[in-house]
Amino acid sequence: MADKKYHVIRDSGIHGRGLFASKFIPKDTWIVEYLGEKVNKEESERRSDLLLEKSKNNGGARVYTFILSDDLDIDGDFEYNDARLVNHSCDPNVEAQVWDEKEIWFIALHDIQPGEELLYNYGFDLESWQEHPCGCGSVRCPGYIVDEDLWPKLRKKISARMAWKTRRRKSSTPAVRPKTEAVCEKAA
């Protein structure tokens, strides 16, 4: 079971449920461990693919796999893993740190006030950025869940995509024809 010394589970305005600070949490505090089954990369990929395939039918696609090392991942899709409920934000207050390639902990980036939601930047790559729109509400948010180091490249991709859509829209718009007045003849 997860030690709930610093957190409670509540409904989140960002997504579903989330973890919230149950009391003041000082910067650098180890808040909650990411628990689950340690699996090799092949098994991790198999499980992730299975979940993504299921999501095509039910819209789920909640993959709780976390990279632990070059050889192992942690499959955290278990009720006892409260840390799986840490939602994404482009302005996070916690980060995930791997300890000795054995454990993953969420650690406070700065002081966190009671009631504040614990938020982590998921740091996805650019491979499938369009599949991960972001709803975090941060003023810094680029619109998609992507690692902050990749935001400049993401913005270029978004800009190119918008330009392409604009060109496409203009080329598919039929030419505007001038209005013609109907000529009515009165019967004599």
Steps between C-alpha positions, in 0.01 A plus 500: 500500500608856430603712796253790502708723724491789252208440266130431459309385191228732369323591177722712278405788275776391264408135451297246698652459841827640628730520799480808721727618780345409836737739679786737428774323301847659503714513186700178435264281707458143377120494479382170355662197340387376159411138574429207274638194332852514358494363146756473222473729195345233279221428749451871561457561127260205470281632783502855365404381150219289647361799691522724195320238289222479761473878500393495137178335623448666838695826476706417811872496416620551855852366491675517838844380391800686639860451386711371789825410320636391164367150571189548713180701517242522776144410402309712751148401393401384848250646751765512772714736288367844598784665304337392172244775566752785482368703207701679234571872499728715287572688823572209739565514874650150526746298296564128474840383610639151463687386809780247446309346204272336758230754586328803353390784728310822443696783663390860566660752264402783734293547815147366448204636693223286656228425244726562199482229235823306446592542133774349287614571142454165324770600252377314192707510183396654166427167330125514561450852637163547327357207700572675831319835523554668834226635725715612793396865474849635567581833333826334386319207334588448131176304448645150499662271757863514391826526693585866559837464326306417181263800513695704239479211252134444592416865432663470156294189427179672614583808292574288191178305552295821529663643186426177312135508612469864395648428155276198462191695600582779253565259214177310559280811528307555179550834328248759610266595219372853477138544588271551204179688509195321381326681223129503529281602215159632569226375288376774272 
